[in-house]
Amino acid sequence: MKDELFEKSMLTLELPKILELLANEAVTEEGKERCLALRPFIDADDVQRALHETSAAVDLVALRGAPYFGGVKPVRACLQRADMGGALNTRELLGIAAVLRCARGCIEYAAGGEKTPIDPLFKGLTANRFLEEQISGSILSEEEIADAASPELADIRRKKRAAAGKVRDILQKLISSNQSKYLQENIITQRNGRYVVPVKSEHKNDVPGLVHDLSASGGTFFIEPMGVVKANNELRELEAKEEKEIERILAQLSAECAAHREDIAQDYDLIILLDVVFAKAGLSLRMRGMSPRIVERGVSFESARHPLLDRDTAVRNDLRLGEDFDTLVVTGPNTGGKTVTLKTLGLLVLMAQCGLHIPAGGDSHMRVFRRVLSDIGDEQSIAQSLSTFSSHMTNIVGMLAEADEDTLILFDELGAGTDPVEGAALAAAVIEEARSLGCLVAATTHYAELKVYAMTTPGVENASCEFNVETLAPTYKLLIGIPGKSNAFAISRRLGLPEHVIDAAAGRVNAENIRFEDVLTQLDRQRQEMEKEKEAARLLRRETEEAKQKATQYRDDLEKQRSKAVERAQAEARIILEEARRAADETFQELDDMRKKSKQELDAQRVNEARTGLRRRLNAAEDALGQRPETPPPPPTRPAVKGDTVELVKMPGTKAVVLDVKKDGTLQLQAGILKLTASQAEVRVTQGETEQSVKRIVSRATHQLRSLGASPEVDLRGMTGDEAVVELDRFLDQAVMGKLQEVRIIHGKGTGAVRAAVREHLKRSRYVKSFRPGRYGEGEDGVTVAELK
């Protein structure tokens, strides 16, 4: 009884129609049969596995297309016969080759991809390319065996062609001879497998030979001339050998198939399973389905539609049951979509438990049921003398007898077909009984009493299918939480029923029912207002989400631009650094080349440059003085003598000491470290100059010249440690006198003896504040950089 009710419910909910659509997606004949025979799994793990396989196939089809299953036909029976020693015919052997070829194609299809839930099906395939090519190379079609099937067959056919050619040559000579006048037509034909010529009946004795046939009119005899009888006999013998060799080849191929019978059978079974899985994927893509999550309790299908309705026009609804409530009572007018809602709920559950994707969206999920039982449609039975009510009640009795906590029950128009009062009471009692058994229940009804029952009973929820009174048309929109109205008076008014008739009818309605309907009207009005506000909020939220996405995108774009700018700046900085390092290396190389020149030449050049610079500044000062307003020359002084301090007339402020007075009166002067020559007229003896002022002037000039002439580095390479220390002392004296802040000492790397002597001396030197090894670009450990006090 249980299986009968379940099968009947699947038929009522139209699962076979879905399976027909699934079968149309399959390629193999047995795959189609298995699709039609598919039944819902009742174990949650099996359902989850089947759904995962379908999802994996959908992903593979989207990525690579579907694998090819064409040409695969059942092979179990022929494999069994081959295993018993029987020889298979060409069609059966080609069928086995098709299975092996398909298996090889599936293995190549799955190769190199990511791991998926259907990998075990692919990995279970073995294929046998050698046997596949052996069959395909030997059998060209169901009617033709290839010459290459065996060397013996090739030799026989070569001899056969030669014998046939010999027969045709003999007959051709006969046709071309004077005997051609005896022939009905100058052609060569065959009768009973032997070559003959058509001879006129009146000349049958003029062409000696064997008569093999006679035309229907009797006017033509088909005669095998005696000259070709031997050749024809040879040809027939070769044909017999050919047939025997072909039988041997087929027997040998059959034995090969029998030797690999289990592997071939396993490949075939796995190919059929893959065909069914990819058929599910094809159906999912066709109906734009998705895989629901499997949970422990409740059913929730978001934006679900009936899979047999047009996907572009069908109204989608949110269906919920078993989470906040275990019973859903759907009310509303006829043709409003109540029955479609029940069928959609039950059919989607059955599809998912068959491993099929469902036409729903969002976070759809469901629990697994052991059975789905339904009482939908008119079950009136004239043969059994059962009324509509009796037929429904017979169904309900059987359903309640088999129901348990793993059952989904669907009642359509529960309690209809009898007295309304009794029917409503009976409907409520049936629902309560089903709930007490732990079932999830969805029922449709017209009874107002059930609306009140749903409103007042915990765990029971009202729902209605929306109806537009203005257009007198249902919208097929399911509204959970809102009971439906009958709308009988409103529909009658719109259809033109006189108002006094409607008023009379209203007067016959119980006052409590009127108040209840008024409450429902107010609720419906409030619901419509809330729907409008909800829609406005949804639009606002969508706009907000879009703005958020744009802002996020803008921020990401800015971040990318900033990252690119940083990368460009870093690249440019690296280029600049490389250029600087290259320029520094070139400069250091030039300095090394300069150090190789004579030290005296370098010092003389620097002194000359210092002198030139000083003279340039003196000339500039003189030019500046020339631009000042003329002043009267200073009063003459006494002639200068040796030891006097004098001031150069042309360079006011420049003091010098008279070193000597020559016989001609020319003076030799000492201005700092410079020695000058001047006449008595070009100087004047200064009065009141102190020795300290003179020393200050001399010191300033000396410092200027020394700072211009002092070198910032010294090269000690090639010297011994003692020689390097002596030269280093001389260099430090010059650097200190030149007021240098930092000097560079080149000692090279070598054995490190000079480097150790230099750094040990620097530790004890009173001139050195600190020192360090050279950095990159400064000579690294072959150089020591010292900071002076």
C-alpha positions in Angstrom: 0.0 0.0 0.0 2.8 2.4 0.9 4.6 2.0 -2.4 1.3 2.3 -4.3 0.5 5.6 -2.6 3.9 6.9 -3.2 3.9 5.9 -6.9 0.4 7.4 -7.2 1.5 10.7 -5.6 4.6 10.9 -7.9 2.2 10.5 -10.9 -0.2 13.1 -9.5 2.6 15.6 -8.9 3.8 14.9 -12.6 7.2 13.6 -11.8 7.0 11.2 -14.9 6.7 14.3 -17.1 9.9 15.7 -15.7 11.6 12.3 -16.2 10.5 12.4 -19.8 12.3 15.8 -20.2 15.3 14.2 -18.6 15.2 11.2 -20.9 15.3 13.6 -23.9 18.6 14.9 -22.7 20.2 11.4 -22.6 22.0 10.0 -25.6 22.0 6.2 -25.1 18.9 4.0 -25.2 19.6 2.5 -21.8 20.4 6.0 -20.4 17.0 7.1 -21.5 15.4 4.0 -19.9 17.2 4.7 -16.6 16.1 8.3 -16.7 12.5 7.2 -17.0 12.9 4.7 -14.2 14.6 7.2 -11.8 13.0 7.3 -8.3 13.7 9.6 -5.4 16.4 8.7 -2.9 15.3 8.5 0.7 18.7 8.8 2.3 20.1 12.3 2.8 23.7 11.2 1.9 22.5 9.7 -1.4 20.5 12.8 -2.2 23.5 15.0 -1.4 25.8 12.8 -3.6 23.4 12.9 -6.5 23.1 16.7 -6.4 26.8 17.1 -6.2 27.3 14.9 -9.2 24.8 17.0 -11.2 26.4 20.2 -10.1 29.8 18.9 -11.1 28.5 17.9 -14.5 26.9 21.3 -15.0 30.3 22.9 -14.3 32.1 20.6 -16.8 29.5 21.2 -19.5 29.9 25.0 -19.0 33.7 24.6 -19.2 34.2 21.9 -21.8 30.9 20.9 -23.3 29.4 17.4 -22.7 31.3 14.2 -23.5 30.3 12.2 -26.5 28.1 9.1 -25.9 26.9 8.5 -29.4 26.9 5.0 -30.9 26.9 3.2 -27.5 24.5 0.2 -27.5 23.9 -2.6 -25.1 26.7 -5.2 -25.1 26.0 -7.4 -22.1 24.1 -10.1 -24.0 26.8 -10.4 -26.8 29.6 -10.4 -24.2 27.9 -13.2 -22.4 27.5 -15.2 -25.6 31.2 -14.6 -26.5 32.2 -15.8 -23.0 30.3 -19.0 -23.7 32.4 -19.5 -26.9 30.0 -18.1 -29.4 31.2 -16.0 -32.4 29.8 -12.4 -32.6 28.7 -10.9 -35.8 30.1 -7.7 -37.2 27.3 -5.4 -35.8 28.0 -6.8 -32.3 31.7 -6.4 -32.5 31.3 -2.8 -33.8 29.1 -2.1 -30.8 31.8 -3.3 -28.5 34.3 -1.1 -30.3 32.0 1.9 -29.9 31.9 1.3 -26.1 35.7 1.1 -26.0 36.0 4.3 -28.1 33.5 6.1 -25.9 35.3 5.0 -22.7 38.6 6.3 -24.2 37.0 9.6 -25.1 35.6 10.0 -21.6 39.0 9.3 -20.0 40.6 12.0 -22.3 37.7 14.4 -21.5 38.3 14.1 -17.7 42.1 14.2 -18.0 43.9 17.2 -16.5 40.9 18.7 -14.8 40.2 19.5 -11.2 38.9 16.9 -8.9 35.1 16.6 -9.0 32.4 14.4 -7.4 32.1 12.4 -10.6 35.8 11.6 -10.9 35.2 8.0 -9.6 33.0 7.4 -12.6 35.7 8.6 -15.0 38.5 6.8 -13.2 36.6 3.5 -13.2 36.8 3.4 -17.0 39.6 1.2 -18.3 39.2 1.3 -22.1 41.2 -1.0 -24.4 42.7 0.9 -27.3 44.4 -2.2 -28.8 41.2 -4.2 -28.9 39.2 -1.1 -30.1 41.6 -0.6 -33.0 41.8 -4.3 -33.8 38.0 -4.4 -34.3 37.8 -1.1 -36.1 40.7 -2.0 -38.4 39.3 -5.4 -39.2 35.6 -4.5 -39.7 34.8 -1.6 -42.0 31.0 -1.9 -41.7 28.4 -4.4 -40.8 28.7 -5.8 -44.3 32.4 -5.4 -45.0 35.5 -7.0 -43.6 38.8 -5.1 -44.3 41.5 -6.9 -46.3 43.9 -6.0 -43.5 42.0 -8.2 -41.1 44.5 -11.0 -41.7 47.3 -11.8 -44.2 45.4 -14.9 -45.3 42.2 -12.9 -46.1 44.3 -10.4 -48.1 45.9 -13.2 -50.1 42.5 -14.9 -50.8 40.9 -11.7 -52.0 43.9 -11.0 -54.2 43.5 -14.4 -55.9 39.8 -13.9 -56.0 40.1 -10.7 -57.9 42.6 -12.4 -60.3 40.1 -15.3 -60.9 37.2 -12.9 -61.4 39.3 -11.0 -63.9 40.2 -14.1 -65.8 36.5 -15.1 -66.1 35.5 -11.7 -67.3 38.3 -11.7 -69.9 37.1 -15.1 -71.3 33.5 -13.8 -71.5 34.6 -10.5 -73.0 36.3 -12.4 -75.8 33.1 -14.3 -76.4 31.1 -11.1 -76.6 33.6 -9.6 -79.0 33.7 -12.8 -81.2 31.2 -13.8 -84.0 29.1 -15.6 -81.4 27.9 -12.2 -80.1 25.0 -12.5 -82.5 23.6 -15.3 -80.4 23.4 -13.0 -77.3 20.4 -11.1 -76.2 22.7 -8.3 -74.9 26.4 -7.9 -75.0 26.8 -8.0 -71.2 28.3 -10.2 -68.5 26.0 -10.9 -65.5 25.8 -13.4 -62.6 23.4 -16.1 -61.6 23.8 -18.3 -58.5 27.2 -16.7 -57.9 28.6 -17.7 -61.3 29.4 -15.5 -64.3 27.0 -16.0 -67.3 25.9 -14.4 -70.6 22.3 -13.9 -71.8 21.7 -16.0 -74.9 18.6 -15.9 -77.1 16.4 -18.9 -76.7 16.6 -19.9 -80.3 20.4 -20.0 -80.1 20.8 -21.8 -76.8 22.4 -24.8 -78.5 24.8 -22.6 -80.4 26.6 -21.6 -77.2 27.7 -24.7 -75.4 27.6 -24.4 -71.6 25.6 -24.8 -68.4 22.2 -23.1 -68.2 21.7 -21.4 -64.8 18.6 -19.4 -65.3 15.7 -18.6 -67.7 14.0 -15.2 -68.1 10.4 -14.8 -67.1 9.4 -14.5 -70.7 11.4 -17.6 -71.7 13.2 -15.6 -74.4 16.6 -15.5 -72.7 18.8 -18.3 -71.3 21.6 -17.4 -68.9 24.4 -19.7 -69.9 27.8 -20.3 -68.4 30.0 -21.1 -71.4 32.1 -24.2 -71.0 35.3 -22.1 -71.3 34.7 -20.4 -68.0 33.3 -23.3 -65.9 36.8 -24.1 -64.6 37.5 -20.5 -63.8 34.1 -20.1 -62.1 34.8 -23.2 -60.0 38.1 -21.7 -58.9 36.3 -18.5 -58.0 33.7 -20.3 -56.0 36.4 -22.2 -54.1 38.1 -18.9 -53.2 34.8 -17.4 -52.1 34.4 -20.4 -49.7 37.9 -19.9 -48.4 37.1 -16.2 -47.9 34.0 -16.9 -45.9 35.8 -19.4 -43.8 38.6 -16.9 -43.1 36.1 -14.2 -42.1 34.4 -16.6 -39.7 37.8 -17.3 -38.2 38.6 -13.6 -37.8 35.2 -12.9 -36.2 35.7 -15.9 -33.8 39.2 -14.6 -32.9 37.8 -11.1 -32.2 35.0 -12.6 -30.2 37.5 -14.5 -28.1 39.4 -11.3 -27.4 36.2 -9.6 -26.3 35.4 -12.5 -24.0 38.8 -12.3 -22.4 38.1 -8.6 -21.5 34.4 -9.2 -20.8 34.4 -7.7 -17.3 36.3 -4.6 -18.2 34.1 -3.9 -21.2 30.9 -4.5 -19.2 32.1 -2.2 -16.5 33.0 0.5 -19.0 29.5 0.2 -20.5 27.8 0.5 -17.1 29.9 3.6 -16.2 29.1 5.2 -19.6 25.4 4.8 -18.9 25.8 6.3 -15.5 27.7 9.2 -17.0 25.0 9.6 -19.6 22.4 10.0 -16.9 24.4 12.4 -14.9 25.1 14.6 -17.9 21.4 14.4 -18.9 20.7 15.9 -15.5 23.2 18.6 -16.2 21.5 19.3 -19.5 18.1 19.5 -17.9 19.4 21.9 -15.2 20.9 24.2 -17.9 17.7 24.1 -19.9 15.5 25.1 -16.9 18.1 27.3 -15.3 18.0 25.2 -12.2 20.1 25.2 -9.0 21.1 22.7 -6.3 19.2 23.1 -3.0 21.1 22.7 0.2 20.2 19.6 2.2 19.3 20.4 5.8 17.9 18.5 8.7 14.5 20.2 9.0 12.2 22.3 7.0 11.7 23.3 3.3 12.4 26.7 1.9 12.3 27.3 -1.9 13.1 30.9 -2.9 11.7 32.3 -6.1 10.5 28.9 -7.2 8.4 28.1 -10.2 6.7 25.0 -11.5 9.2 23.3 -13.9 6.5 22.4 -16.5 5.3 26.0 -16.9 7.0 28.5 -19.2 10.0 29.8 -17.4 9.7 33.3 -18.8 6.0 33.8 -17.9 5.5 31.6 -14.8 5.0 33.4 -11.5 7.7 32.6 -9.0 6.9 32.2 -5.3 8.7 31.7 -2.0 7.6 28.4 -0.5 8.3 27.7 3.2 7.3 24.9 5.5 8.7 23.1 8.5 10.8 25.9 10.1 8.5 28.4 11.8 5.4 26.3 11.2 4.7 22.7 10.2 1.4 23.3 8.5 0.4 25.7 5.7 -3.3 26.4 4.9 -3.7 28.0 1.5 -7.0 29.7 0.7 -8.3 31.8 -2.1 -10.7 31.6 -5.1 -10.7 28.9 -7.7 -8.1 29.1 -10.6 -6.1 31.2 -8.2 -3.0 29.0 -8.3 -3.6 27.0 -5.0 -3.2 23.6 -6.6 -0.2 24.7 -8.7 1.4 25.9 -5.4 0.9 22.5 -3.8 2.2 20.7 -6.9 5.2 23.0 -7.1 6.1 22.2 -3.5 5.8 18.5 -3.9 7.4 18.2 -7.3 10.5 20.3 -6.4 11.0 18.0 -3.4 10.8 14.9 -5.5 13.1 16.3 -8.2 15.8 17.2 -5.7 15.6 13.8 -4.1 16.2 12.3 -7.6 19.4 14.4 -7.8 17.9 16.9 -10.2 18.4 20.7 -9.9 15.2 22.7 -9.3 14.0 25.9 -10.9 14.5 28.1 -7.8 17.0 30.6 -6.6 18.7 32.2 -3.6 19.4 30.1 -0.6 16.9 27.3 -1.3 17.2 24.3 1.0 15.1 21.3 2.1 15.1 18.2 4.2 14.8 14.7 2.8 11.5 12.8 3.1 11.0 9.1 3.0 7.8 9.7 1.1 5.7 12.5 -0.4 1.9 11.7 -0.3 -0.7 13.8 -2.1 -4.4 13.9 -2.5 -4.9 16.3 -5.4 -7.5 16.4 -8.1 -11.0 14.9 -8.7 -10.8 11.2 -7.6 -14.4 10.4 -8.4 -14.7 6.7 -9.4 -17.9 5.5 -11.2 -16.6 2.0 -11.4 -16.3 1.7 -7.7 -19.5 3.8 -7.1 -17.5 6.3 -5.1 -18.3 10.0 -4.9 -15.7 12.7 -5.0 -15.8 13.0 -1.2 -15.6 9.2 -0.8 -12.6 8.9 -3.2 -10.7 11.7 -1.4 -11.5 10.2 2.0 -10.3 6.7 0.8 -7.0 8.4 -0.2 -6.7 10.3 3.1 -7.3 7.1 5.2 -4.5 5.3 3.4 -2.1 8.3 3.7 -2.7 8.7 7.4 -2.1 5.0 7.9 1.3 5.2 6.3 2.4 8.7 7.4 5.2 9.3 9.9 7.6 12.1 10.9 9.5 11.7 7.5 6.4 12.3 5.4 5.3 15.4 3.5 1.5 15.4 3.0 -0.3 17.6 0.4 -4.1 18.0 0.7 -6.0 19.7 -2.1 -9.5 21.1 -1.2 -9.5 19.2 2.1 -13.0 18.4 3.2 -14.7 19.4 0.0 -17.6 17.5 -1.5 -19.8 17.3 1.6 -21.6 19.6 4.1 -19.5 22.7 4.6 -19.8 22.7 8.4 -19.0 19.0 8.7 -16.3 19.3 6.0 -14.5 22.1 7.7 -14.6 20.3 11.1 -13.4 17.1 9.4 -10.6 19.0 7.6 -9.3 20.5 10.8 -9.4 17.1 12.5 -7.4 15.4 9.6 -4.8 18.1 9.8 -4.4 17.7 13.5 -4.0 13.9 13.1 -1.3 14.4 10.4 0.5 16.9 12.7 0.3 14.5 15.6 2.1 11.9 13.4 5.0 14.4 12.9 4.2 15.1 9.2 4.7 18.4 7.4 1.3 19.4 5.9 0.3 21.8 3.1 -3.5 22.0 2.4 -5.8 24.1 0.2 -9.3 25.0 1.2 -12.3 27.3 0.8 -13.5 27.0 4.3 -13.4 30.2 6.5 -13.3 27.9 9.6 -9.9 26.7 8.5 -8.7 30.3 8.2 -9.6 30.9 11.8 -8.1 27.5 12.8 -4.8 28.5 11.1 -4.9 31.9 12.8 -5.5 30.5 16.3 -3.4 27.3 16.2 0.4 27.5 16.9 2.5 25.9 14.2 -0.2 26.4 11.6 0.1 29.3 9.1 -2.3 30.9 6.7 -1.4 31.6 3.1 -3.4 32.9 0.1 -3.1 33.3 -3.6 -3.6 36.9 -4.5 -6.6 37.8 -6.7 -7.2 41.1 -8.5 -10.8 42.1 -8.1 -10.5 44.9 -10.6 -9.4 42.6 -13.4 -11.2 39.5 -12.1 -8.0 37.6 -12.6 -5.6 35.8 -10.2 -2.0 37.0 -10.0 -0.8 33.6 -8.8 1.3 35.3 -6.1 1.5 33.3 -2.9 1.2 35.4 0.3 2.3 33.5 3.4 0.8 34.8 6.6 -2.3 36.3 5.0 -5.6 34.3 4.7 -7.4 34.6 1.4 -10.8 36.1 0.8 -13.6 34.4 -1.2 -14.3 37.7 -3.0 -17.7 36.2 -4.1 -19.7 39.4 -3.6 -17.0 41.6 -5.2 -16.7 39.3 -8.2 -20.5 39.2 -8.6 -20.7 43.0 -8.4 -18.1 43.4 -11.1 -19.9 40.9 -13.3 -23.1 42.9 -13.0 -25.3 41.1 -10.5 -27.9 43.6 -9.2 -27.0 45.3 -6.0 -30.2 44.3 -4.2 -29.4 40.6 -4.9 -26.0 41.1 -3.4 -27.4 42.8 -0.4 -29.9 40.1 0.1 -27.2 37.5 -0.1 -25.1 39.5 2.4 -28.1 39.6 4.8 -28.1 35.8 4.9 -24.4 35.7 5.9 -23.7 35.3 9.6 -22.6 38.6 11.2 -19.4 37.0 12.6 -18.5 35.9 9.1 -19.1 39.5 7.8 -16.9 40.9 10.5 -14.3 38.3 9.7 -14.3 39.2 6.0 -14.1 42.9 6.9 -11.0 42.2 9.0 -9.6 40.3 6.1 -10.3 43.2 3.8 -8.5 45.6 6.1 -5.6 43.2 6.4 -5.4 42.9 2.7 -5.4 46.7 2.3 -2.7 47.0 4.9 -0.8 44.2 3.2 -0.9 46.0 -0.2 0.3 49.2 1.4 3.1 47.3 3.1 4.0 45.6 -0.2 4.3 49.0 -1.8 6.6 50.3 1.0 8.6 47.1 0.9 9.0 47.5 -2.9 10.2 51.1 -2.4 12.6 50.0 0.4 13.9 47.3 -1.9 14.5 49.7 -4.7 16.2 52.1 -2.3 18.3 49.3 -1.0 19.3 48.2 -4.5 20.2 51.8 -5.3 22.3 51.9 -2.1 24.0 48.7 -3.0 24.7 50.0 -6.5 26.1 53.2 -5.0 28.2 51.2 -2.6 29.5 49.0 -5.4 30.4 52.1 -7.5 32.2 53.6 -4.5 34.0 50.4 -3.8 35.0 50.2 -7.5 36.1 53.8 -7.4 38.2 53.2 -4.3 39.7 50.1 -5.9 40.5 52.0 -9.1 42.2 54.8 -7.0 44.2 52.2 -5.1 45.3 50.6 -8.3 46.3 54.0 -9.8 48.2 54.8 -6.6 50.0 51.5 -6.7 50.9 52.0 -10.3 52.1 55.6 -9.5 54.3 54.2 -6.7 55.6 51.5 -9.0 56.4 54.1 -11.7 58.1 56.4 -9.1 60.1 53.4 -7.7 61.2 52.4 -11.2 62.2 56.0 -12.0 64.1 56.2 -8.7 65.9 53.0 -9.5 66.9 54.4 -12.9 68.2 57.6 -11.3 70.2 55.6 -8.7 71.7 53.4 -11.4 72.7 56.5 -13.4 74.2 58.0 -10.2 76.1 54.9 -9.4 77.4 54.7 -13.0 78.4 58.4 -12.9 80.1 57.9 -9.5 82.0 54.8 -10.8 83.2 56.8 -13.9 84.3 59.7 -11.6 86.2 57.4 -9.3 87.9 55.8 -12.3 88.9 59.3 -13.5 90.2 60.1 -10.0 92.2 56.8 -10.0 93.7 57.8 -13.3 94.6 61.2 -12.0 96.3 59.7 -9.0 98.7 57.9 -11.2 100.1 61.2 -12.4 102.9 63.0 -10.7 102.0 64.3 -7.3 104.1 67.4 -8.0 102.2 68.2 -11.2 98.9 67.8 -9.3 100.0 70.1 -6.5 101.4 72.7 -9.0 98.1 72.6 -11.0 96.1 73.2 -7.8 98.3 76.1 -6.7 98.0 77.7 -10.1 94.3 77.2 -10.0 94.2 78.8 -6.5 96.3 81.7 -7.7 94.1 82.2 -10.7 91.0 82.2 -8.6 92.5 84.7 -6.1 93.5 87.0 -9.0 90.1 86.7 -10.5 88.5 87.7 -7.2 91.1 90.6 -6.8 90.3 91.7 -10.4 86.6 91.6 -9.6 87.1 93.6 -6.4 89.2 96.1 -8.4 86.5 96.4 -11.0 84.0 96.9 -8.3 86.2 99.6 -6.8 86.4 101.2 -10.2 82.6 101.6 -10.2 82.6 103.6 -6.8 82.7 107.4 -6.8 86.2 108.7 -7.1 87.9 109.7 -3.8 91.0 111.8 -3.4 94.2 109.8 -3.2 95.5 109.2 0.3 98.2 111.6 1.4 101.8 110.3 0.7 103.8 108.7 3.5 107.5 108.3 4.0 109.3 105.8 1.8 108.8 102.2 3.0 111.8 100.4 4.4 112.4 96.7 5.2 110.0 95.5 7.9 107.3 98.1 7.3 103.7 97.1 6.9 102.3 98.7 3.8 98.9 98.9 2.1 98.5 98.4 -1.7 97.1 101.7 -3.1 95.2 99.9 -5.9 93.8 97.4 -3.4 92.7 99.2 -0.3 92.6 96.9 2.7 95.2 94.5 1.3 98.2 94.6 3.6 101.8 93.3 2.9 105.1 93.2 4.7 108.2 94.7 3.1 110.8 92.0 2.8 113.5 93.9 0.9 114.2 97.2 -0.8 116.2 96.9 -4.0 118.7 99.4 -5.3 116.3 100.8 -7.8 113.8 101.4 -5.0 111.5 98.4 -6.0 109.9 96.7 -3.0 109.6 93.0 -2.4 106.4 92.4 -0.5 105.0 89.3 1.4 101.2 89.2 1.3 100.3 86.0 3.1 102.2 83.2 1.3 102.3 85.3 -1.9 105.4 87.3 -2.8 104.7 90.5 -4.7 106.7 93.3 -6.3 105.7 96.9 -6.1 107.1 100.5 -6.4 107.1 103.1 -3.6 104.3 104.9 -5.3 102.0 101.8 -5.3 102.2 101.4 -1.5 101.7 103.5 1.6 103.1 102.9 5.0 100.2 102.1 7.4 100.1 103.7 10.8 98.7 102.1 14.0 98.7 98.5 12.7 99.2 96.0 15.4 101.1 92.8 14.9 98.0 90.8 15.8 96.0 92.4 13.0 98.7 91.6 10.5 98.9 88.0 11.7 95.1 87.7 11.3 95.2 88.9 7.8 98.0 86.6 6.9 96.3 83.7 8.5 93.0 84.3 6.6 94.8 84.5 3.3 96.8 81.4 4.1 93.7 79.4 5.1 92.0 80.4 1.9 94.9 79.3 -0.3 95.5 76.1 1.7 91.8 75.1 1.6 91.8 75.5 -2.1 95.0 73.5 -2.5 94.4 70.7 0.1 93.4 67.3 -1.4 90.4 65.4 0.1 92.0 62.0 -0.5 95.3 60.2 -0.5 96.3 57.0 -2.3 98.6 54.7 -0.3 98.4 51.6 -2.5 101.8 50.0 -3.2 103.4 51.2 0.0 104.6 49.3 3.0 102.9 49.9 6.3 105.5 52.3 7.7 105.6 54.3 4.4 101.9 54.5 4.5 101.8 55.9 8.0 104.4 58.6 7.2 102.5 59.7 4.1 99.2 59.6 6.1 100.7 62.0 8.7 101.7 64.4 6.0 98.3 64.2 4.4 96.4 64.7 7.7 98.5 67.8 8.4 97.6 69.3 5.0 93.9 68.4 5.5 93.8 70.0 9.0 95.4 73.1 7.7 93.0 73.1 4.8 90.0 72.9 7.3 88.6 69.8 5.5 85.8 68.0 7.4 86.1 64.6 5.8 89.0 62.8 3.9 89.2 59.5 1.9 92.2 57.2 2.4 92.7 54.7 -0.4 94.8 51.7 0.8 93.3 48.8 -1.3 92.2 45.4 -0.1 95.3 43.2 -0.9 96.6 41.3 2.2 95.1 43.9 4.5 98.4 45.0 6.1 98.3 48.6 4.9 94.6 48.8 5.8 95.3 47.6 9.4 98.3 50.0 9.8 96.2 53.0 8.5 93.2 52.3 10.8 95.5 51.6 13.8 97.2 55.0 13.2 93.8 56.7 12.8 92.7 55.4 16.2 95.7 57.3 17.8 95.6 60.4 15.7 94.6 63.7 17.5 93.2 65.0 14.2 90.6 62.2 13.7 87.1 62.3 15.2 85.9 59.0 13.7 86.4 56.7 10.7 84.6 54.0 8.8 85.0 51.6 5.8 83.9 52.9 2.5 80.3 52.2 1.3 79.1 51.0 -2.1 80.4 53.4 -4.7 83.2 54.7 -2.3 85.5 51.7 -2.7 84.0 49.6 0.0 86.7 47.9 2.2 89.5 49.1 0.0 88.9 52.7 1.4 88.7 54.2 4.8 86.7 57.5 5.2 87.8 59.6 8.2 85.9 62.5 9.8 88.3 65.3 11.1 87.9 67.3 14.3 
